[in-house]
């Protein structure tokens, strides 16, 4: 299930998120500080797309990454 973003400006990130490249710089440029990876979400390598991030929560159903900066 996909949730609508709280902030309509988040839609400007759709292309980057649906792509395959690194996300850290793009997300930080718009003020994102944390990324949540839901185990029920799409299966792709989130950590590999967040260079420089730090995993701060690692549970079976949820992983949270803090972005640098």
N, C-alpha and C positions, 0 to 999 in steps of 0.2 A: 504494500500500500504506500503510495506517495502522498505526502502531506503538502499542502500549500504553504509557502513561506510566510512568516509573520510580516516581513517587509517586502512590499512589491518590487523594490529595487533588486531583490535577490534574483528575480527573473533575468537580469542582465548577465548572470553567471551561468545560465543554462548551457550555453555552447561549451564553455570551459569544462564544466562538470561532466557533460556527456562525452567530451573528448577523451584522449588517452594520455595527454602530457601532464607534466608536473602542475600542481595547483597552488603550492604554498605562496608564491609571489602574488598571484592573481587574487587569492583570498585575502591576504594581508593588505593588499592595496585598497580593498573596500572595507577594511576594518574587522574582518573575521578573525577571531582569536582561538576558537575551538571547533573541532570537527567531530561529529558523532557518527560512528559506524554501527548500525543496527544489524544484528545477525540475520534478521529476516529481510533485509534490504537486498539490493542488487549484488551479485557476486563479482566483485572486481577488487583488485589489490589496492585498497585505500592507502595503506602505509607507503607503498612504492610511489604514490603520487603526491606525497607530502614530505619531500626532503627537508630535513632540519626540524621536523616536528618531534614532539616528545609524547609518548603514550603515557597518559596519566591514570587511565582506568582500563582494566582489561578483565572483563567478565565474559562468561560464555555467550551472553546475548547482547553485549554492548562493549564497544571500545571507544575511548575518548582520546583525541589527540589535541595537544596544545601547540599552536603555531608559534614560531619564534617571533620576537619583536615586540 
